[in-house]
Amino acid sequence: MTGAIDLDACIAGVLAGERMWIGRAITLVESTRAADRQPANALLQALLPHSGNAHRVGITGVPGVGKSTFIDELGTNLTAKGHRVAVLAVDPSSSVSGGSILGDKTRMARLAVDSAAFIRPSPSSGTLGGVTRTTRETMIVLEAAGYDIVLVETVGVGQSETIVAEMVDFFLVLMLPGAGDELQGIKKGVLELADMLAVNKADGDNELRARQSARDYQMALHLLTPASPNWTPPVLICAGLTGLGVDTLWDQIELHRTKLMESGEWDEKRRSQQLRWMWSMVEDRLIRHLREHAAVAAMTPETERAVHDGVLSASVAADAIIDAYEHGG
């Protein structure tokens, strides 16, 4: 971000729940500028003790399944009950321009004007799993600001959804009615990660098809071993447009938290996620440091050209880059 930021004022503003400071804090932690790295780390360290109390829910599904409409309904229901809801809506970045649509605020019309809600659209920048590199850091900011429910809407394009599941407490997969042939299009890995399947758009003429789909998905889940010994993923129907089944769905998410807390699995899951997060950050920063290394930067254009033209194998090129990093001064 451009310009220095008053860290003390920013920390105080976030803890007071001031939207301007929340936005500036998130912009800082999302920044890729080297100069912003130290203040971003200082900010996160100061906010960390005030985070960790929110219920983190990942919501995924293929494009067109109605994620944004569903989240608008769910989030509005939750704020009406006194919750403060934050939505991290990750948009698919263009592989050509790197831009993103960032249109979730228009698709979540009620939440966008709800004083108890905060929507943050962020481009995924090609990150596997459809989440930004800094989604987890953004969670810290939002939780420190007092949001007790964080909903992470992912791109849902079938990339490594493991990344999503490893940063949330509950992983919800929305499906379309009319399963049949669609069953073969569901990746087994996504089903294994799901804490719940919900067939959305189960309104009007779709309701019968949705119920049949739910039965088909339930049979598919029976063939898999649940990710948790304390929870069997249910399959429900819902309609984000009308609100059908949305409250029942949230009741199940709350029941999941109760069961995992009683067994001790909840805390252990959070601790394990923190360790995986640490190593993920190590990998991210090592790659960034490698790319910024003078010797590597100097040889990259020629090496990439040689690989592109088929003159040099990718394996040999990779070894050459590592060698330049280790011995290139």
C-alpha positions in Angstrom: 0.0 0.0 0.0 1.2 3.5 -0.6 2.1 5.8 2.3 3.1 5.0 5.9 0.5 3.7 8.3 0.1 4.7 11.9 0.3 1.2 13.4 -0.9 2.2 16.9 -3.9 4.0 15.4 -4.6 1.1 13.1 -4.5 -1.5 15.9 -6.7 0.6 18.1 -9.1 1.2 15.2 -9.4 -2.5 14.4 -10.0 -3.4 18.0 -12.7 -0.7 18.2 -14.3 -2.3 15.1 -13.9 0.8 13.0 -14.5 -0.1 9.3 -12.0 2.3 7.9 -9.2 0.9 9.9 -10.3 -2.7 9.3 -10.1 -2.0 5.6 -6.7 -0.4 5.8 -5.4 -3.2 8.0 -6.5 -5.8 5.5 -5.0 -3.8 2.6 -1.7 -3.8 4.5 -1.6 -7.6 5.2 -2.6 -8.2 1.5 0.2 -6.0 0.2 3.0 -7.7 -1.7 5.4 -4.8 -1.3 8.6 -5.6 0.6 8.3 -2.4 2.6 4.9 -3.4 3.9 6.0 -6.8 5.2 7.4 -5.6 8.6 4.5 -3.4 9.6 2.0 -6.1 8.4 3.8 -8.6 10.7 3.8 -6.2 13.6 0.1 -5.5 13.1 -0.8 -9.2 13.0 1.3 -10.0 16.1 -0.5 -7.2 18.0 -4.0 -8.4 16.9 -3.3 -12.2 17.3 -4.2 -12.3 21.1 -7.6 -10.8 20.2 -8.4 -13.4 17.5 -9.3 -17.0 17.4 -12.8 -16.8 18.9 -14.8 -16.7 15.6 -16.6 -19.6 14.0 -14.8 -20.1 10.6 -16.9 -21.6 7.8 -15.7 -22.3 4.3 -18.3 -22.4 1.6 -17.6 -23.8 -1.8 -19.4 -25.1 -4.9 -19.3 -25.0 -8.6 -19.9 -21.6 -10.3 -23.7 -21.0 -10.6 -24.6 -23.0 -7.5 -25.7 -19.8 -5.8 -23.0 -19.3 -3.2 -23.4 -15.5 -2.9 -27.2 -15.6 -2.7 -27.0 -18.3 -0.1 -24.4 -16.4 1.9 -26.5 -13.2 1.7 -29.5 -15.2 3.2 -27.4 -17.0 5.8 -25.4 -13.9 6.9 -28.6 -11.8 7.2 -30.2 -14.5 9.4 -27.1 -14.5 11.6 -26.8 -10.7 12.0 -30.5 -10.7 12.9 -29.7 -13.0 15.8 -27.0 -10.7 17.1 -23.9 -12.1 15.4 -21.3 -10.0 13.6 -20.5 -11.6 10.3 -17.5 -11.2 8.1 -17.4 -12.5 4.5 -14.2 -13.1 2.7 -15.4 -13.5 -0.9 -12.6 -14.7 -3.1 -13.0 -13.8 -6.8 -11.4 -15.7 -9.6 -8.5 -13.7 -11.0 -8.0 -13.5 -14.7 -5.2 -15.7 -15.9 -4.6 -13.2 -18.7 -4.8 -9.8 -16.9 -4.6 -10.8 -13.3 -7.7 -8.7 -12.6 -10.9 -9.9 -10.9 -14.5 -9.1 -11.1 -15.0 -8.3 -7.4 -18.7 -8.3 -7.8 -19.7 -10.1 -4.6 -20.9 -7.0 -2.9 -23.5 -6.5 -5.6 -24.6 -10.2 -5.3 -25.0 -9.8 -1.5 -27.3 -6.8 -1.5 -28.6 -7.1 2.0 -25.3 -7.9 3.7 -23.5 -5.1 1.8 -25.6 -2.6 3.7 -25.8 -4.4 7.0 -23.9 -2.6 9.8 -23.2 -5.9 11.5 -21.5 -7.4 8.4 -18.3 -6.8 6.6 -17.7 -8.1 3.1 -14.1 -8.2 1.7 -13.8 -9.2 -1.9 -10.2 -10.3 -2.8 -8.8 -11.6 -6.0 -7.5 -15.2 -5.7 -4.5 -14.4 -7.9 -4.3 -17.9 -9.2 -3.9 -19.4 -5.7 -4.8 -23.1 -5.6 -7.9 -23.8 -3.6 -9.4 -20.5 -4.7 -8.3 -18.5 -1.6 -5.9 -15.7 -1.5 -2.4 -16.0 -0.1 -3.4 -13.8 2.8 -6.9 -15.1 3.6 -5.8 -16.5 6.9 -4.1 -13.3 8.0 -7.3 -11.4 7.0 -9.2 -13.7 9.4 -7.0 -12.5 12.3 -7.9 -8.8 11.5 -11.6 -9.5 11.3 -11.7 -11.6 14.4 -9.8 -9.0 16.4 -12.4 -6.5 15.1 -15.1 -8.5 16.8 -16.6 -10.5 14.0 -17.7 -13.8 15.6 -18.5 -15.6 12.4 -16.2 -15.6 9.3 -17.6 -17.0 6.1 -15.0 -17.8 3.4 -16.6 -18.0 -0.1 -14.2 -19.8 -2.5 -14.0 -19.8 -6.2 -15.2 -23.4 -6.4 -13.4 -24.4 -9.6 -12.2 -27.8 -8.3 -8.6 -26.8 -7.5 -7.1 -28.0 -4.3 -10.0 -27.4 -1.9 -7.8 -28.9 0.8 -6.3 -25.4 1.3 -9.8 -24.1 2.2 -10.6 -27.0 4.5 -7.3 -26.5 6.4 -8.1 -22.9 7.4 -11.7 -23.2 8.6 -13.6 -25.1 11.3 -16.4 -26.3 9.0 -16.3 -27.0 5.3 -19.7 -26.7 3.5 -20.1 -27.9 -0.1 -23.1 -26.5 -2.0 -24.5 -28.7 -4.8 -27.0 -28.2 -7.6 -30.3 -30.2 -7.8 -30.6 -33.0 -10.4 -27.6 -35.1 -9.3 -27.7 -38.1 -11.6 -24.8 -37.5 -14.0 -23.4 -34.8 -11.8 -22.2 -37.4 -9.3 -19.5 -38.4 -11.6 -18.3 -34.8 -11.8 -17.8 -34.5 -8.0 -14.2 -35.0 -7.0 -13.8 -37.7 -4.4 -11.4 -35.5 -2.5 -13.9 -32.7 -2.1 -16.5 -35.1 -0.7 -13.9 -36.4 1.8 -13.2 -32.9 3.0 -16.9 -31.9 3.3 -18.4 -31.5 6.8 -21.8 -31.1 5.1 -23.3 -31.2 1.6 -26.3 -29.0 0.9 -28.3 -29.1 -2.3 -29.1 -25.5 -3.0 -31.8 -23.9 -5.2 -34.3 -26.4 -3.7 -37.3 -24.1 -4.4 -40.3 -24.3 -6.6 -40.1 -27.1 -9.2 -36.6 -27.9 -8.1 -37.5 -29.2 -4.6 -38.3 -32.7 -5.7 -35.2 -33.0 -7.8 -33.2 -31.5 -4.9 -34.5 -34.2 -2.5 -33.6 -36.9 -4.9 -30.1 -35.4 -5.3 -29.7 -35.3 -1.6 -30.4 -39.0 -1.4 -27.9 -39.8 -4.1 -25.2 -37.7 -2.4 -26.0 -39.3 0.9 -25.4 -42.7 -0.7 -22.1 -41.5 -2.2 -20.9 -40.3 1.2 -21.6 -43.7 2.8 -18.8 -45.1 0.7 -16.3 -42.7 2.3 -14.7 -42.6 5.7 -15.7 -39.4 7.5 -12.8 -37.0 8.1 -13.8 -36.8 11.8 -14.6 -39.7 14.1 -17.0 -37.4 16.0 -19.0 -36.2 13.0 -20.9 -37.8 10.1 -21.5 -35.3 7.4 -25.2 -34.7 6.8 -26.8 -33.9 3.4 -29.5 -31.2 3.5 -31.5 -29.2 1.0 -31.8 -25.4 1.1 -32.7 -22.4 -1.0 -30.7 -19.2 -0.6 -33.3 -17.3 -2.6 -36.3 -18.2 -0.3 -34.4 -19.1 2.9 -35.7 -22.7 2.9 -33.6 -24.9 5.2 -31.0 -22.2 5.9 -31.6 -22.1 9.7 -31.6 -25.9 9.9 -28.3 -25.9 8.1 -26.8 -23.5 10.6 -28.1 -25.6 13.5 -26.1 -28.5 12.1 -22.9 -26.3 11.9 -23.4 -25.3 15.5 -24.0 -29.0 16.5 -20.7 -29.9 14.7 -18.8 -27.3 16.9 -20.4 -28.6 20.1 -19.5 -32.2 19.3 -15.9 -31.4 18.3 -15.4 -29.2 21.4 -16.7 -31.8 23.7 -14.3 -34.4 22.2 -11.3 -32.0 22.3 -11.0 -32.3 18.5 -11.8 -28.6 17.9 -8.8 -27.3 19.8 -6.4 -29.9 18.3 -7.7 -29.1 14.8 -7.0 -25.4 15.3 -3.5 -26.1 16.6 -2.7 -28.3 13.7 -4.0 -25.7 11.3 -1.6 -23.1 12.8 1.4 -25.4 12.2 0.4 -26.0 8.6 -0.2 -22.3 8.1 3.3 -21.6 9.4 5.0 -24.0 6.9 2.8 -22.6 4.2 4.1 -19.1 4.9 7.6 -20.5 5.0 7.2 -21.9 1.5 5.6 -18.8 0.2 8.3 -16.6 1.5 11.1 -18.8 0.4 9.8 -18.8 -3.2 9.4 -15.0 -3.1 12.9 -14.6 -1.7 14.3 -16.9 -4.4 12.6 -15.0 -7.2 13.9 -11.7 -5.8 17.5 -13.0 -5.4 19.8 -11.1 -7.7 21.5 -14.1 -9.3 18.2 -15.9 -9.9 16.6 -12.7 -11.3 19.5 -12.2 -13.7 19.3 -15.7 -15.1 15.5 -16.2 -15.1 14.6 -14.6 -18.6 17.2 -16.7 -20.5 16.4 -19.9 -18.5 12.7 -19.5 -19.0 13.2 -18.9 -22.8 15.4 -22.1 -23.0 12.7 -24.2 -21.3 10.0 -22.6 -23.4 11.9 -23.4 -26.6 12.6 -27.0 -25.6 16.3 -26.4 -25.4 16.6 -27.1 -21.7 14.6 -29.5 -19.6 12.5 -28.2 -16.7 14.4 -30.4 -14.2 17.8 -29.1 -15.3 16.6 -25.5 -15.3 15.2 -26.0 -11.7 18.5 -27.3 -10.5 20.3 -24.4 -12.2 18.0 -21.9 -10.4 18.5 -23.5 -7.0 22.3 -23.5 -7.6 22.3 -19.8 -8.5 20.3 -19.1 -5.3 22.7 -21.1 -3.1 26.0 -20.0 -4.7 25.2 -16.9 -6.7 26.2 -14.4 -4.0 
